[in-house]
Amino acid sequence: MIDTGQFGEELKQSGFTFYTGVPCSFLKNLINYAINDCEYVGATNEGDALAIASGAYLGGKYPVVLMQNSGLANAVSPLVSLNYTFQIPLLGFVSLRGEPGIPDEPQHELMGQITTRLLDLMQVSWAYLSSDIVKAKDQIQQAMVDIRRNRPFFFVVKKGTFQKEILQPQELKPSSHPLKQIKSTYDQLPTRYEALSMIHSLKDNNTVQLATTGKTGRELYEIEDDAGNFYMVGSMGCISSVGLGLSLSQNNKDVIVIDGDGALLMRMGSLATNGYYSPPNMLHILLDNNAHDSTGGQKTVSDNINFVEITAACGYKKSIYVHNLEQLKTSIMAWKMEKGLTFLHLKIAVGSKKNLPRPHIKPYEVKDRLRKFLNSGSFNQQGDDQP
């Protein structure tokens, strides 16, 4: 078995101090170490953990993601459409529940057979983590070869790999009484383009704007391509988790997350994580048209959802329903002055700008440019920083 603390210190020496994930009994001792000695963000699902880690990487961290192999299925979307597409590296640990020949619960049987094949299909490099500390240290350095090439690397962890690590007492973070402002009058229903134009007009050199997948990112790009913009493609629903990881890693920057109702509904568990960790430098704006606009205008169920009440209950400091562009402007300006994790809900019209182009800049170029914007001076000639 590996001395968990010694292995964790070796990870620290290689630059890994930011952890996120979902617990597994095979990984509990490494998770306990991360909670005790590093920065750890507990995610509600494994896909969100990948997105949180990706945001932390954008902010200059080298992140670690921990998950059970059953949760690897939850992580498929961001691994193939976020990490692969944007060339965002991370170090992953996935347990091998259901290992063939070893008795386990029935729900792990199939995933135990296909875990490594699934990693291969996603073009994710991996290795079985050795239970010998000397060999394990060498494996970390081998993993760094892929990570320096902007690729994820996963260790597959068998039962009994890590020695016991006692979890230190954890302090709960009780949420304070949130400020809520609910719908009180009719909605102006501006276009998405008008709302994005208003948001962008208030941007300064200390602000990062993260736009959800679909028409939101494309319209923001059309308004003005900016080094401080991130245009999500794929990984629907992950944008606020990326924002969380980035906000926690870059607390001197203002991070504005621009979401859509279909995307937010897909991964609503992220709201609880955002609220618990509550970065004061994150503003979460929902542009809600009650439709999947990018796929033909099919209705979402957002008309039945009170997002202000939900985000307030999840721990957002302020949750505000804004009825028009002027209130949107006033609320953004107030947040810039007062800070605190804030959610703004604006109803917008269905539809998008006609003849809308796609960004000409490639996703990995967007990532490299944003990292340089955030971490000027820390890059080598290839656009990478060294852990």
C-alpha positions in Angstrom: 0.0 0.0 0.0 1.0 3.6 -0.6 1.7 6.0 2.2 -1.1 8.4 1.3 0.5 11.5 2.9 3.9 10.8 1.2 2.2 10.3 -2.1 0.2 13.5 -1.6 3.4 15.4 -0.8 4.9 14.1 -4.0 1.9 15.5 -5.9 2.4 18.8 -4.2 6.0 18.9 -5.4 4.8 18.4 -8.9 2.4 21.3 -8.6 -0.9 19.7 -7.7 -2.6 21.4 -4.8 -6.2 21.9 -6.2 -8.5 18.9 -5.9 -12.1 18.3 -6.8 -14.3 15.2 -7.2 -16.9 12.9 -5.9 -16.1 10.4 -3.1 -15.4 6.7 -3.6 -14.4 4.2 -0.9 -11.3 3.1 -2.9 -10.1 6.8 -3.0 -11.3 7.9 0.4 -7.8 8.2 1.9 -6.5 10.3 -0.9 -9.7 12.5 -0.7 -9.1 12.8 3.1 -5.6 14.0 2.4 -6.8 16.5 -0.1 -9.4 17.9 2.3 -6.9 18.0 5.2 -3.9 19.5 3.4 -4.9 21.0 0.0 -7.7 23.0 -1.6 -10.6 20.6 -2.2 -14.0 21.3 -3.8 -16.6 18.7 -3.4 -18.7 18.4 -6.6 -22.2 17.1 -7.0 -21.3 14.9 -9.9 -18.2 13.9 -11.8 -18.9 16.0 -14.9 -19.1 19.1 -12.8 -15.8 18.1 -11.1 -14.1 18.0 -14.5 -15.5 21.5 -15.3 -14.4 22.9 -11.9 -11.0 21.5 -12.5 -10.9 23.0 -16.0 -11.8 26.4 -14.6 -9.0 26.0 -12.0 -6.6 25.2 -14.8 -7.7 28.3 -16.7 -6.9 30.2 -13.5 -3.3 28.9 -13.3 -3.7 25.7 -11.2 -2.8 22.2 -11.9 -5.9 20.3 -10.8 -6.6 16.8 -9.6 -10.0 15.1 -10.2 -11.1 12.1 -8.1 -14.0 9.8 -9.0 -15.4 6.3 -8.8 -15.5 4.5 -12.2 -19.3 4.4 -12.2 -19.1 8.2 -12.3 -16.7 8.1 -15.3 -19.9 7.9 -17.3 -21.0 11.3 -15.9 -17.6 12.7 -16.9 -17.7 11.6 -20.6 -19.3 14.8 -21.9 -16.7 17.3 -20.5 -13.8 14.9 -21.2 -14.6 14.6 -24.9 -16.0 18.1 -25.5 -14.3 20.4 -23.0 -10.9 18.9 -22.1 -10.3 17.3 -25.5 -11.6 20.2 -27.5 -9.9 23.0 -25.5 -6.8 20.9 -24.8 -7.2 21.3 -21.0 -5.0 18.9 -19.0 -5.7 17.5 -15.6 -4.6 14.6 -13.4 -7.4 12.1 -12.7 -7.8 9.3 -10.3 -10.6 6.8 -11.1 -11.3 3.8 -8.9 -11.7 0.3 -10.4 -14.9 -0.9 -8.8 -16.0 -4.2 -10.3 -12.6 -5.4 -11.2 -13.0 -8.7 -13.0 -12.4 -11.6 -10.7 -12.9 -9.6 -7.5 -16.3 -9.7 -5.8 -18.1 -6.4 -5.8 -21.6 -4.9 -5.9 -23.7 -5.9 -9.1 -23.9 -2.3 -10.3 -20.2 -2.2 -10.8 -19.9 -5.4 -12.9 -20.0 -3.9 -16.4 -18.1 -0.7 -15.6 -15.4 -2.7 -14.1 -15.0 -4.5 -17.4 -15.0 -1.4 -19.6 -13.3 1.3 -17.5 -9.9 1.3 -19.2 -11.5 0.7 -22.7 -13.7 3.7 -22.1 -10.6 5.8 -21.3 -9.0 4.5 -24.5 -12.1 5.4 -26.6 -11.9 8.9 -25.2 -8.2 9.1 -26.1 -7.3 9.6 -22.4 -3.9 8.3 -21.4 -4.0 6.1 -18.3 -2.0 3.7 -16.1 -2.8 1.4 -13.2 -1.4 3.2 -10.1 1.3 1.2 -8.5 1.0 0.3 -4.8 4.8 0.8 -4.5 5.6 4.4 -3.6 8.9 4.5 -5.5 7.1 3.3 -8.7 4.2 5.6 -8.0 6.5 8.6 -7.8 7.9 7.7 -11.2 4.4 7.3 -12.6 3.6 10.9 -11.6 6.5 12.1 -13.6 5.4 10.0 -16.6 1.9 11.5 -16.2 3.4 14.9 -16.4 4.6 14.3 -19.9 0.9 14.1 -21.1 -0.2 17.0 -18.9 2.6 19.2 -20.3 1.2 18.3 -23.7 -2.2 19.7 -22.6 -3.8 16.2 -22.3 -5.6 14.7 -19.3 -4.0 11.7 -17.6 -5.8 9.2 -15.4 -4.6 6.8 -12.8 -6.8 3.7 -12.4 -6.8 2.8 -8.7 -7.4 -0.7 -7.4 -8.8 -1.6 -4.0 -6.4 -1.2 -1.1 -3.9 1.0 -2.9 -3.8 3.8 -0.3 -3.0 3.6 3.4 -5.4 5.0 5.9 -5.6 8.8 6.2 -7.8 10.1 9.0 -10.1 12.9 8.0 -9.7 16.0 10.2 -12.8 17.7 11.5 -14.5 19.8 8.8 -16.2 23.1 9.5 -19.6 23.6 7.9 -20.2 26.8 6.1 -23.7 27.9 7.1 -25.3 30.2 4.5 -26.2 33.7 5.6 -29.6 35.2 4.9 -29.6 35.9 1.2 -30.9 39.0 -0.5 -33.8 38.0 -2.8 -35.6 40.2 -5.3 -38.4 38.5 -7.1 -40.4 39.3 -10.2 -42.6 42.3 -9.6 -43.6 43.7 -12.9 -43.7 42.9 -16.6 -40.6 41.8 -18.6 -39.0 43.9 -21.3 -37.9 40.7 -23.1 -34.8 42.1 -24.9 -33.0 39.9 -27.4 -30.1 37.9 -26.3 -27.9 40.0 -28.5 -29.1 43.2 -26.7 -28.5 41.6 -23.3 -25.0 40.5 -24.2 -24.2 43.9 -25.6 -25.2 45.5 -22.3 -23.1 43.0 -20.3 -20.1 43.4 -22.6 -20.4 47.2 -22.5 -19.5 47.1 -18.8 -16.5 44.9 -19.2 -13.1 46.2 -18.0 -9.6 44.8 -18.1 -10.2 43.0 -14.8 -13.2 41.0 -16.0 -13.5 37.6 -17.6 -16.7 36.6 -19.4 -17.6 32.9 -19.7 -20.4 32.2 -22.2 -22.4 29.0 -22.3 -22.5 26.8 -25.3 -24.7 27.5 -28.4 -25.9 30.9 -29.5 -24.7 32.7 -26.4 -21.0 32.2 -27.1 -21.5 32.9 -30.8 -23.3 36.2 -30.2 -20.8 37.3 -27.7 -18.0 36.6 -30.2 -20.0 38.6 -32.8 -20.3 41.6 -30.5 -16.6 41.7 -29.8 -13.9 39.0 -29.6 -11.9 39.6 -26.5 -8.9 37.9 -24.8 -11.0 37.9 -21.6 -13.8 35.9 -23.2 -14.4 32.1 -23.1 -16.8 30.6 -25.6 -18.0 27.2 -24.4 -18.6 24.6 -27.1 -20.2 21.3 -26.0 -20.2 20.3 -22.3 -23.7 21.8 -21.9 -24.5 22.9 -18.4 -20.9 23.1 -17.3 -20.2 26.8 -17.6 -20.9 27.8 -14.0 -18.7 25.0 -12.7 -15.9 26.3 -15.0 -16.7 29.7 -13.5 -16.4 28.3 -9.9 -13.0 26.8 -10.5 -11.8 29.9 -12.2 -13.1 32.2 -9.5 -11.5 30.2 -6.7 -8.2 30.2 -8.6 -8.2 33.9 -9.6 -9.9 35.8 -6.7 -8.5 39.1 -8.0 -10.5 38.9 -11.2 -14.2 39.5 -11.8 -15.7 36.4 -13.3 -19.0 36.8 -15.1 -20.8 33.5 -16.1 -23.4 33.9 -18.8 -25.8 30.9 -18.7 -28.9 29.7 -20.6 -32.0 28.1 -19.2 -31.6 24.7 -21.0 -27.9 24.5 -20.0 -28.6 25.4 -16.3 -31.5 22.9 -16.1 -29.2 20.2 -17.3 -26.8 20.5 -14.3 -28.7 22.3 -11.5 -26.7 20.5 -8.9 -23.9 22.9 -9.7 -25.9 25.7 -8.0 -25.5 24.0 -4.6 -21.7 23.7 -5.1 -21.5 27.3 -6.2 -23.5 28.5 -3.3 -21.5 26.5 -0.7 -18.1 27.7 -1.9 -19.5 31.1 -2.7 -16.7 32.9 -4.5 -17.4 36.7 -4.0 -15.9 37.5 -7.4 -18.4 35.5 -9.4 -21.6 36.9 -11.1 -23.9 34.3 -12.6 -26.3 35.7 -15.2 -29.1 33.6 -16.6 -30.5 34.7 -20.0 -33.8 32.7 -20.1 -35.9 32.4 -23.2 -37.7 29.1 -22.2 -36.2 27.5 -25.3 -33.4 25.4 -26.7 -32.6 28.1 -29.2 -29.6 26.4 -30.9 -31.5 23.2 -31.8 -34.7 24.6 -33.2 -36.5 26.4 -30.4 -37.9 23.5 -28.5 -39.4 24.6 -25.1 -37.5 24.0 -21.9 -39.3 23.8 -18.5 -37.8 27.0 -17.2 -41.2 28.7 -17.0 -42.0 26.3 -14.1 -38.8 27.1 -12.2 -38.2 29.9 -9.7 -34.5 30.3 -10.2 -34.3 33.2 -7.7 -35.7 31.0 -4.9 -33.5 28.1 -5.8 -30.2 30.0 -6.0 -31.0 31.8 -2.7 -31.7 28.4 -1.1 -28.4 27.1 -2.5 -26.4 29.8 -0.8 -26.0 32.6 -3.3 -25.6 35.9 -1.5 -27.9 37.7 -3.8 -30.5 36.4 -6.2 -32.2 39.1 -8.3 -34.9 39.0 -10.9 -34.2 41.7 -13.4 -37.0 42.8 -15.7 -35.2 44.9 -18.3 -31.8 46.0 -19.6 -31.6 49.1 -17.3 -32.0 46.9 -14.2 -29.4 44.5 -15.7 -27.0 47.3 -16.0 -27.6 48.6 -12.5 -27.3 45.2 -11.0 -24.0 44.5 -12.7 -22.6 47.8 -11.6 -23.7 47.2 -8.1 -22.1 43.8 -8.0 -18.8 45.3 -9.2 -18.9 47.6 -6.2 -20.2 45.2 -3.6 -19.2 41.7 -4.8 -20.6 38.6 -3.2 -21.8 35.5 -5.3 -24.8 36.9 -7.2 -27.4 35.5 -9.5 -29.3 37.6 -12.0 -32.3 36.2 -13.9 -33.4 38.0 -17.1 -36.1 36.8 -19.4 -35.2 37.3 -23.0 -37.0 36.9 -26.3 -36.8 33.7 -28.3 -34.5 33.8 -31.4 -31.0 34.9 -32.3 -29.2 37.2 -34.6 -29.6 36.2 -38.2 -26.6 34.9 -40.2 -24.7 34.4 -37.0 -21.1 33.3 -37.7 -19.2 30.8 -35.6 -15.9 31.9 -33.9 -13.0 31.8 -36.3 -10.6 31.3 -33.4 -10.1 27.6 -32.4 -11.2 26.5 -28.9 -7.7 25.7 -27.7 -6.6 29.1 -28.9 -9.4 30.7 -26.8 -8.0 28.7 -23.8 -4.4 29.7 -24.4 -5.3 33.3 -24.9 -7.4 33.5 -21.8 -4.7 31.8 -19.7 -2.2 34.4 -20.9 -4.7 37.2 -20.1 -5.1 35.8 -16.6 -1.6 34.7 -15.9 0.7 37.0 -17.8 4.4 36.3 -17.4 4.0 32.6 -16.4 4.1 31.1 -19.9 6.8 29.5 -22.0 7.1 29.9 -25.7 4.6 27.1 -26.4 1.9 28.8 -24.4 2.2 26.4 -21.5 3.2 27.1 -18.0 5.2 24.6 -16.0 4.0 23.0 -12.8 
